[in-house]
Amino acid sequence: MSAAITSLEVRSATRLFKALGDETRLRIVALLSHGELCVCHFESALGLTQSNTSRQLAVLKNAGVVEARRDASWVYYRLAPQMDEVCRAQLKALVAAFSRHDVLREDVARLLKTRGPNACR
């Protein structure tokens, strides 16, 4: 196979792993594995500012990891369906592994305690 064809075959996985190469973005993905959330949920659960949260979500959105939906003045985020089979399998395995990490379980507990899943609705 030529280098150009090989490069095209791994481009989506490369984009996925670059987007996930940050602790904050991994923690956001862990929270999103439980369902759709808005920016204020991430702020509360992770102790982030609105601007930092939005910046991290933009990276994930540009990489196709999350997708957004607007409802009045709120923007809700969820994990995006992965069209690439390799990306889908990698993201599924990563999300499954999240439950074994204390810091990620604590993020979810803090989210439920401070905001609840329907806080912005």
C-alpha positions in Angstrom: 0.0 0.0 0.0 1.2 3.5 -0.7 1.9 5.9 2.1 -1.0 8.1 1.1 -3.5 5.3 1.3 -2.2 4.2 4.7 -2.3 7.7 6.0 -6.0 8.0 5.0 -6.9 4.8 6.8 -5.6 6.0 10.2 -6.6 9.6 10.0 -9.8 9.3 12.0 -8.0 7.2 14.7 -5.2 9.8 14.8 -7.7 12.6 15.2 -9.5 10.6 18.0 -6.4 9.9 20.0 -5.1 13.5 19.7 -8.4 14.8 21.1 -8.3 12.3 23.9 -4.7 13.1 24.7 -5.7 15.4 27.6 -6.8 14.5 31.1 -9.6 17.1 31.1 -11.0 15.8 27.8 -10.9 12.2 29.0 -12.8 13.2 32.1 -15.4 15.0 29.9 -15.8 11.9 27.8 -16.2 9.8 31.0 -19.0 12.1 32.1 -20.6 12.0 28.7 -20.6 8.2 28.7 -23.5 8.6 31.2 -25.6 10.7 28.8 -26.1 14.2 27.4 -24.9 17.1 29.6 -24.5 20.9 29.3 -21.5 23.1 29.9 -22.6 23.9 33.5 -22.5 20.2 34.4 -18.8 20.0 33.4 -18.0 23.1 35.3 -19.5 21.7 38.5 -18.2 18.2 38.2 -14.7 19.1 37.1 -14.2 22.5 38.7 -13.6 24.2 35.4 -14.3 27.7 34.2 -16.9 28.1 31.4 -14.2 29.2 28.9 -11.9 26.2 29.6 -14.9 23.8 29.4 -16.0 25.3 26.1 -12.4 25.2 24.7 -12.1 21.5 25.7 -15.5 20.6 24.2 -14.6 22.4 21.0 -11.5 20.2 20.6 -13.7 17.1 21.2 -16.3 18.4 18.8 -13.8 19.2 16.0 -12.4 15.7 16.3 -15.9 14.2 16.0 -15.9 12.7 19.5 -18.8 14.8 20.7 -21.8 16.5 19.1 -23.8 19.4 20.3 -27.5 20.4 20.3 -28.9 23.8 21.2 -32.0 24.2 23.3 -32.8 27.9 23.8 -29.7 29.3 25.6 -28.3 26.0 26.6 -26.0 23.8 24.5 -26.1 20.1 25.3 -23.3 17.7 24.4 -23.2 13.9 23.9 -20.8 11.4 22.5 -21.0 11.3 18.8 -21.6 8.0 16.9 -18.3 6.9 15.5 -18.6 5.9 11.8 -15.0 4.5 11.7 -15.0 1.0 13.1 -11.6 1.3 14.8 -12.6 4.6 16.5 -15.9 3.1 17.6 -14.1 0.1 19.2 -11.4 2.3 20.8 -13.9 4.7 22.3 -16.1 1.9 23.5 -13.2 0.2 25.2 -12.1 3.5 26.8 -15.5 4.2 28.2 -15.8 0.7 29.6 -12.5 1.2 31.4 -13.5 4.5 33.0 -15.5 2.7 35.7 -12.3 1.3 37.1 -10.8 4.7 37.8 -11.5 6.4 41.2 -11.1 10.0 39.9 -13.6 9.4 37.1 -16.1 7.8 39.5 -15.7 10.8 41.8 -16.4 13.2 38.9 -19.7 11.4 38.2 -20.6 11.4 41.9 -19.8 15.1 42.2 -21.9 15.8 39.1 -24.9 13.9 40.5 -24.5 15.6 43.9 -24.0 19.2 42.8 -26.1 19.5 39.7 -28.1 16.4 38.9 -28.8 15.2 35.4 -31.7 17.6 34.8 -30.3 20.8 36.4 -30.4 22.9 33.2 -33.8 21.8 31.9 
